[in-house]
Each structure stands twice: as structure tokens, then as C-alpha cells.
Amino acid sequence: MTGLMLDDLTVGYRGRRGRTVAAHLSATAATGRLTALIGPNGAGKSTLLRTVCGLQPPLSGRAMLSDGTQITSLRASALARRVAVVTTDAVDPGRLTAYDVAALGRTPYLSPSGRLADHDRRRTGEALEAVRASHLADRPFHDLSDGECQRVLAARALAQEPELLVLDEPTSHLDAPSRVEFLDLLASLAREQSIAVLMSSHELELVMRLSDEVWLLRGDGTMATGSPAELAAGGAVSSAFDRGRLRFDTEQFAFVIDEDS
Ligand SMILES: Nc1ncnc2c1ncn2[C@@H]1O[C@H](COP(=O)(O)OP(=O)(O)OP(=O)(O)O)[C@@H](O)[C@H]1O
């Protein structure tokens, strides 16, 4: 039940403008749990997520799935059956309905005809139900609100039946109640569907309240990991985010501005 395991993983860019972004990372994003990747701007969250999704190669070390398979060793079709990715990139749905978009998640399983079988339709319906979006199925995707779109994109990812779901800043376009709702949904999906969910976020306060585990990438290329309470108590959150009078209160799990003394 490991989920995703980083083993001495170093991520970054090769070539003339190449650089190491984060080095010697070892951590686990467990199956059934919501792991949040946080860190200041430029710390390397997107670089790390792209590496664990197999979209860019590691500089060294390994990112592995539960059975020890290295993500970089998987061919595209096998990767799509095991790892699903939700990014903030704009989706151009054309005239697709929400159902059609969710059904795209079945692509790695389709026969060369590309037609959905009964089983694929059932899995798509279940995925929409899991993200509480069944009622949106017939609506044109481009008519949906940002929160509804995000749920449908999560359904598309679930329809892939992945063991690892990776989301890059999934709450960035959502209003405050939808952010809470979506993170809560991700935590439930991780448990109910037995998948490892790893998401990056700038929503420090929400993450500290709603995630099971936190990976905190520091600006110096190192990473602290643990439960929200452990990271807060150990001072890792404060040392990464406190600035001047702005301070992360480790009891309230919220930023506060200290009064001038
Ligand atoms: N293609 C690239 N080639 C070289 N360096 C890059 C490339 N893309 C990003 N970087 C650098 O890698 C570092 C980490 O960037 P990354 O986007 O992973 O950080 P981040 O934590 O996701 O940032 P943010 O919170 O601002 O989204 C930055 O210094 C960035 O300039």
C-alpha cells in the first residue's frame, strides 16, 4: 500500500540553462491519503510534480509506484493506466459535454475503434458520481463553473482508474467555499478509491487543515515531510513561510500579523 515513493530523487533541468531544483528527496505519498506539496514560489513544486508524472526525467534517483516500478520506465499507455494528472492548463472542450470529458479518461483502455464499451460507460458514470457531478453529465463542459469543471476533470482522472492521482494547484481558480469542498473531496476520494493523491497548493491554511500528509519543499532544494501537526510543531512551516510580522500560527493553523511591539 505504498502509493508513490521517492528514493533519493533529484529533480531539475539539464542542458545549458540546466539546474538542480531539489535534491536527494526521499518520501512516500501513501495509498488512501491526501498528500499536499507546498513551498514558496520557485521552490520546485511543478518540477517535482512533472517528474513524478513521468513528464520530465529525474536528474538522478527514482520515483516508484507501489510495486517498485519506476515511473520513467513506463510507456505512455501503461503510464496512463496507473498515473492520472490534473493540471491548471486550460481545457478546450469544443462541444463536449461533461460526460464526454470524463469519458476521455477511458482512452488508455479503449480498443483501436475508440468506442466506449459498456464497462467504460459504467466506469465513467461511477467516476462522475464519485466527484458528485452526475447531475452535470449532459451539460456542455464550457458552460460549467470553475468548481464544476474541476470536479469533472477529477472524474476524467478517476475514469483512468489510476493508483496515483497528481494535481497541480487544483484550487487556484476556485472561490473559498469551493476550495474547502474540493480538498475535502480529494481526501475522501483517496480513502474511498484507495489511491494515492498528491497535489501542489499555495493554500497553506487549508492544506494544514485538510491534508493527511505534507511535503514541504524549501527554497534551498530540500524537503520536509510529515503530518501537518508534525511539520507545524517542528518549525518547518514557520521557517519556510514566516516573513517580517507575518507569521504562521502553529496552533490556529493560520497566518497572523504580529502587532508592533
Ligand atoms: N524549463 C526550465 N528550465 C530551467 N529552469 C526552469 C525551467 N522551468 C522552471 N525552471 C526553474 O526551476 C525552479 C523551480 O520552478 P517551479 O516552477 O518548479 O517552482 P514552483 O515551486 O512550482 O513555483 P510556483 O510556486 O511559483 O509555481 C525555478 O527557479 C524556475 O525558474
The ligand as a MOL file (V3000), in Angstrom:
LIG
                    3D

  0  0  0     0  0            999 V3000
M  V30 BEGIN CTAB
M  V30 COUNTS 31 33 0 0 0
M  V30 BEGIN ATOM
M  V30 1 N 12.3540 24.6770 -18.3410 0
M  V30 2 C 13.1230 25.1490 -17.3530 0
M  V30 3 N 14.4690 25.2380 -17.4900 0
M  V30 4 C 15.2460 25.6950 -16.4860 0
M  V30 5 N 14.7630 26.0970 -15.2760 0
M  V30 6 C 13.4300 26.0340 -15.0860 0
M  V30 7 C 12.5330 25.5590 -16.0970 0
M  V30 8 N 11.2580 25.6040 -15.6040 0
M  V30 9 C 11.3650 26.0800 -14.3380 0
M  V30 10 N 12.6510 26.3400 -14.0200 0
M  V30 11 C 13.1770 26.8390 -12.7490 0
M  V30 12 O 13.0320 25.8390 -11.7580 0
M  V30 13 C 12.7480 26.4230 -10.4870 0
M  V30 14 C 11.5160 25.7740 -9.8950 0
M  V30 15 O 10.3880 26.1430 -10.6840 0
M  V30 16 P 8.9400 25.5040 -10.4200 0
M  V30 17 O 8.0220 26.0960 -11.4360 0
M  V30 18 O 9.0760 24.0460 -10.3430 0
M  V30 19 O 8.6110 26.0870 -8.9610 0
M  V30 20 P 7.2210 26.1430 -8.1950 0
M  V30 21 O 7.5010 25.8070 -6.7760 0
M  V30 22 O 6.2140 25.3210 -8.9080 0
M  V30 23 O 6.8770 27.6770 -8.3490 0
M  V30 24 P 5.4770 28.4540 -8.2180 0
M  V30 25 O 5.0110 28.2860 -6.8000 0
M  V30 26 O 5.8710 29.8710 -8.4940 0
M  V30 27 O 4.5310 27.8710 -9.2240 0
M  V30 28 C 12.5890 27.9280 -10.7360 0
M  V30 29 O 13.7880 28.5610 -10.3660 0
M  V30 30 C 12.3590 28.0130 -12.2250 0
M  V30 31 O 12.8780 29.2300 -12.7310 0
M  V30 END ATOM
M  V30 BEGIN BOND
M  V30 1 1 1 2
M  V30 2 1 2 3
M  V30 3 2 2 7
M  V30 4 2 3 4
M  V30 5 1 4 5
M  V30 6 2 5 6
M  V30 7 1 6 7
M  V30 8 1 6 10
M  V30 9 1 7 8
M  V30 10 2 8 9
M  V30 11 1 9 10
M  V30 12 1 10 11
M  V30 13 1 11 12
M  V30 14 1 11 30
M  V30 15 1 12 13
M  V30 16 1 13 14
M  V30 17 1 13 28
M  V30 18 1 14 15
M  V30 19 1 15 16
M  V30 20 2 16 17
M  V30 21 1 16 18
M  V30 22 1 16 19
M  V30 23 1 19 20
M  V30 24 2 20 21
M  V30 25 1 20 22
M  V30 26 1 20 23
M  V30 27 1 23 24
M  V30 28 2 24 25
M  V30 29 1 24 26
M  V30 30 1 24 27
M  V30 31 1 28 29
M  V30 32 1 28 30
M  V30 33 1 30 31
M  V30 END BOND
M  V30 END CTAB
M  END
